[in-house]
Amino acid sequence: MTITNKSIEQISIPKLLCLIFIPTSVLTIVYIFAGLAQNVIPSLILFYLCAAFTLFPIELGIVMYASKKEYGSFSLKSAFSRYSKMSWWKVFLYGSLLFAFAGIMSVTLAPLENNLFAPISNYLKQITPEYFDWANIEYFGQYSKGILLFTFIGYLLFNVIVGPIVEELLFRGYLTPKMSRFGNWAPLIVTVLFSLYHLWLPFNNLFRISVFFPAAFVAWKKKNIYISIVFHCLCNLISSISLIVSVYQG
C-alpha cells in the first residue's frame, strides 16, 4: 500500500545534512587513517572494509531506527513509505534505459568534466599518497594474485550489491520522501547531496548528478525505488568490471 506524501513526516535541512554527511565523514576519516597506517591490502578493498563497519551499518541503522519510530519495529519500512508495486520487467526496463543514458553521459559529459577539473585533481594527486589513488593501475601490480582476488571479490560484492542497495534505501527510499514538501525538487535536492557525499571521490559531481537525477526522478514519479536500485547496481557493475579488466590487462 502506498502512503501519501501528507502522511510522511518531513525532516529539516540541518537534520538532512547531518544524516548524510556525518556517516560519510566518519567513513572517510577511518579510511584515511587506516590507509596511512598500512598498505598490506589495496586501498580499494580497504575502503569497502571500512564502509562495511562504519557507513553501511550507520545508514541501515538510520532507516531501521526511523521504521521503529514510525511503524513500531526495526525494519526497512521507512524506505518504502512511497511505494507502488510494479512488474519486475518494467523495473528492469526503466533501470536499463536509465543505464543507457548514463552510458551516453560517460562518453560525453564525464570527459569534459575531467578536463575542466584536471588542474585541481592533478594537484591533489601530487600531495596525496599514491596508495589512495584507485586509478593507478600500476600500483596494483605490487600485490599477490591472492590479495588481488580477495580485493576484487570484495569490490564486486560491496560496490555492485551492498553499497548501491543500502544507499538507495537511504537516499531514494527514506530521505527523498522526507523532502516531499519541495515537490518534484525533492529528488534533485537529495541527488545533489548524494553526489557531494562521496567525499572520497570529490570530483565528477556534474556527471554523478546528471546520471543519478533522472533515475531518482523516475523512481520518485513511479513510487518504486527498485528502479533506482537496478540502475545503481548496473552502473557500479560496469565500472567495477572495467577496473578489474584494466588491472589484469595491465
N, C-alpha and C positions, 0 to 999 in steps of 0.2 A: 504494500500500500504506500502510495506517495504522500508525504507530509507536505502541506503547503508552506510557502515562504512565511506566512504570518505566524505559524506555529514554531518556527525555528528561532531560537534565542540568538540575538546578534551580539557580537563582541566588538570592543573598541579598537581603534587603530593601534594605540600603545600595546594592548594585550596581543593583538595580531603580530606585531613586530617582535614581541618577546617570545611568543610561541614559535616563531620562525627562526629568529637569529640567535637565541640563547643555545638551543641544541646544536646548531651548526658551528657556533663559536667554540663550544666545548669539544666537539669533534676535531676541529681544526687545530686547537691548542694541543690536544692529546697527540694528534698525528705528527705535528711538528716536533714536539719534544721526544716522542718515540723514535722518530726518524733521525734526530740529532744524536740520540743515544746509541744507535746501532745501524748497521746496514747488512745484516745477515740475510734478510729477505728483501725482495724488491719493494720499493715504496708503493707500488701499485697494490699489492696484496696487503701491505701494512695498513694502508688507508682503509681498506674494507674490513680488516680485522678490528681496527679502531672503531669503525662505524657500527660493526656488529655488537660492540659492547657499550657504545655511547649513543650515537644518533638514532639508529633504528629502534632500540628499546624505548628511548625517550619519546619518539614520535608515535609509536604504537601506544605508549602509556598515556599520551595526551588524548588520543582517540578513545581509549578504553575508559579513562577516568571521566571523560565527558559523557560516555554512554552510561556510566554508573550514576551520574548526576541526573541525566535526562530520562533514562529508561529503567533505572533501578538495579542494573547488574553490569559487571565488567564484560564488555563485548565490543564489536565493531559497528554497532547500530548507528552511532552518531555520524559515521562516514557514509551512511545511506539514508540520510534524512530527506534528500531529494532524489528519489529513485523510482524509475518506472521500468517494468520488465521489457526486454527486447530480445528478439530471436538471436541466437548465437551467430548466425551467418550475417545478420545486419551489423552486429557489433564488430565482427572481423572485417566486414566491407568498409565501414566507416574508418576503422583503425588503419586498414591498408591504404585507403585513399589519402588519409592524412599523412601516412608514412611516405607515400609517393610525393606529396607536396614537400615534405621535409627533405626528400632527396633532391628535389629541384633547388631548394634553398641552399643545400650543402655545396652545390657546384656553382651557385650564383652569388648569393649574399655572403656566405661564410668566407670565401677567399677575399672579397672586398673588405670585410671587417678585419680579417687578419692583416691585410696590408695597411689598413688605417691605423691599427694599434701596434704595428710591428716595432716602432721605436721604443715604446714603453715595455712591451713584452720582452724584447731583446735585452733591455737594460735589467729587467728583473731576473732574467736567466743568468746574467753575469754576476749578480750579487746573491743568487740563491744557490745553495749546494746542489751539485749535479745529481745527487741521489733523488731529489724530489721531481725531476723532470721526467714525466711519463713518456714523453715523445722521443726521448733519447734512446733509440733502438739499440745502439751500440752498447749502452750501459747494461742491458740485459745479458750481454754475452759473458759477463763475469760469473754468472750463476750456473749451477749444475742443472742437468736435464730434470732431475728430480724436483728441485726447487721451482724450476720454471713450470713443470707440470702442475705442482701444487698451486702455484700462483695463478695459472690460467683457469684451472678448475674453479678455484675460489672466485676469481674475477667473473667468470660466466655466471656462477651461482648468485653472487651478490649484485652484480651490475645489471644482469639481464632479468632476474626474477625477484629477489628480495627487495632490493633498492627501489625499483620502479613501483612495485605494488605498495610498499609502505609509504612512499612519497605521494602516490596518487590518493591513497586512503586519507592522508592528512590534508594535502593541498586542495585537490579537486573534490574529495568526498566530504571532509569536515570543515575546512576553513572557508571555501568559496560560498557555501550556503550561509555561513555566518556573516558574510558581507552582502547578502542579498538586498539590503536596503539601497545599495548602489545600482540595482537593476543589472542590465547587461554589461555594466562596467566591472562588476564583481570578478568575472574570470580574468579580465585584463589586469586588475589590481593585484590579484593573487599570483598571476603568471609573472609579472614584473618582479615581485618579491621572491618568487620561486627561483628566478634566474639569478638574482643578486645573492641568494642564499648559498650559492656554490662558491664559498669563499676560497676553496682550494683550487678552483678554476675561474679566476677573476675576469677572464676575457670571454669573447663570443656571446656576450649578453644580447646583442641585437639578433644574432642567429637563434639563440635559445628562445627568445620572446617570439620571434617570427614563426617558429615551428610549433611551439607549445601553446601559444594563444589560440590558434584555430582548433586544436584538439580540446583545449579547455572549454572553448565556446560551444563546440558541438556537444560535448559531454554535458554542459550546463543546459543547453536548449533541449536535448533529448532526455535529460534527467537520468543519465546512465554513465557512471564512472568507469565501467568496464571498457568503454570506447577509448578513454584516455590511457587506461592500463595497457590495453593491447598496443596502442600506438607507442607508448613509452617503452615497453618491452622490445618491440620491433626495432626502434631506434637504437637502443642500447645493445641489442644483439648484433646489429650490423657493425656498429663502432667497435665492439669487442672483438668480433671475428677479424675485422680489418687490422687491429693492433696485433693480434696473435699471429696472423699471417705475415705481417711485416717483420715481426721478431724472428720467426723461423726462416723466412726468406733471407733475412739479413745475416 
